[in-house]
Amino acid sequence: MTEQLPQSQAEVQALARLAGDEFVGAVDGIAAIHRAISDRVFTAVRAGVGSAADPVKVVHDAITESVYAVVGGTGYVVGEMASAVQVPGLPAPSRTVWGAGFLAAVQGLIGDALEDDAPILASPMTIRVDGAPVPAEQLAAHVPVPTTKLVVLLHGLVETEHAWRLGGRPTYGERLEDDLGYIPVFVRYNTGLHISENAAQLDALLTRLVEQWPLPVHEICLIGHSMGGLVARSACHRAEQSDAVWARSVRQVVCLGSPHLGAPLEQFVHYAAAVLDRLPETRPLSTLLRRRSAGIRDLRQGSLVDEDWRDRDVDALRAEAVREVPLLAGADHYFVTATVTHSPKHPLGKVIGDGMVLRGSGSGVGRSRRIGFDSGNGLHVPGANHFSLLNHDAVYTALHGWLSGTPHHPVQLDTLGS
């Protein structure tokens, strides 16, 4: 309890201060939009009535600037006061399901900036057991009977390890433990960081885990949802280059709804930010969109290595081609896609896919890019959305077959449930 209270207090204070800062930032953005619009209006009025409009503009600007200063200042003061409030007995938000979910959303949006502005809210990658962080060296102590097989589960953007329990059902990790003897390793990470940065943390984490595991690790399966699949691929590439021991034990890499060729929403936002930047009235909105985290930006093309972003203009419209990263040699790679429609050929299914990722991107097949998945190592789930893949019976059936070596027979698209 002595450790929990300081952690709780630090997180709550940091969240309160962050809320105050974001409120002030929002007020400043609104003020900038107001100022740009009023400047354009007064410019038009001055063209009609001449310098007679100048005194009115001076008074208008003085009043509005004062109002926004008072409102913004109030928000700052409230944030500072709230951050000083003592909350004895309150559990740390990061240790609760809802608190962790809120922090995950904040990290996904601005997690890279939090490392400097509020490091307590930008926790490093950790293994989690019942919501609590457990050092890799101590995980075996939380396992009733360790085995030689590990399944590592990596959540997606703005998610936590709790996301795997979608619908309150047992997770893939728990089911694989009961059915096939795999020890589930649930990982939580700051999804606002670059994918390659999280991959470096995963490489280090798995190195420690395998080195300290009480038995030789013969099999590792990596399962990643959305961004988690990209982090898994990036970590495998990094580990293969450095000849990390854990990479030699990887037998399967499974990507569930991962945007290997990029995510359309991030691609849209990238161009929208450039368009909004052209007018002073909409420039604050462009500034807001451009605050999105490094992790989100990496989803535009599915960037997996440092070279894709280091020393580059992240807002450039015509960015250089993403570096293609080969699949880990010696491991089997699988992919799962979904469409909200019951037929992937339906026009709506082609346009929005699972709501976040298009089928071609999830399977790694595009007009100019091809990741290299074996087409026979895939599953398509119709009538499902992006988050359905976190806990879906059809997906688990495929996982069980892939990990047990049982041949997987493709299922007719119109027979799968959602």
QUIPEHU-V796049 format. One record per run of one state. SS is the DSSP state (a for helix, b for strand, c for the rest). FROM is the first residue (numbers start at 1). TO is the last residue. If there is no record, write none. Layout:
((SS | FROM | TO) (SS | FROM | TO))
This chain:
((c | 1 | 1) (a | 2 | 49) (c | 50 | 51) (a | 52 | 83) (c | 84 | 92) (a | 93 | 95) (c | 96 | 96) (a | 97 | 117) (c | 118 | 118) (a | 119 | 121) (c | 122 | 125) (b | 126 | 129) (c | 130 | 131) (b | 132 | 134) (c | 135 | 135) (a | 136 | 142) (c | 143 | 148) (b | 149 | 154) (c | 155 | 160) (a | 161 | 168) (c | 169 | 171) (a | 172 | 180) (c | 181 | 182) (b | 183 | 188) (c | 189 | 194) (a | 195 | 212) (c | 213 | 218) (b | 219 | 225) (c | 226 | 226) (a | 227 | 242) (c | 243 | 244) (a | 245 | 249) (b | 250 | 256) (c | 257 | 263) (a | 264 | 276) (c | 277 | 279) (a | 280 | 289) (c | 290 | 293) (a | 294 | 298) (c | 299 | 305) (a | 306 | 308) (c | 309 | 331) (b | 332 | 339) (c | 340 | 346) (a | 347 | 352) (c | 353 | 358) (a | 359 | 363) (c | 364 | 364) (b | 365 | 365) (c | 366 | 369) (b | 370 | 370) (c | 371 | 374) (a | 375 | 377) (b | 378 | 382) (c | 383 | 385) (a | 386 | 390) (c | 391 | 392) (a | 393 | 404) (c | 405 | 412) (a | 413 | 415) (c | 416 | 418))
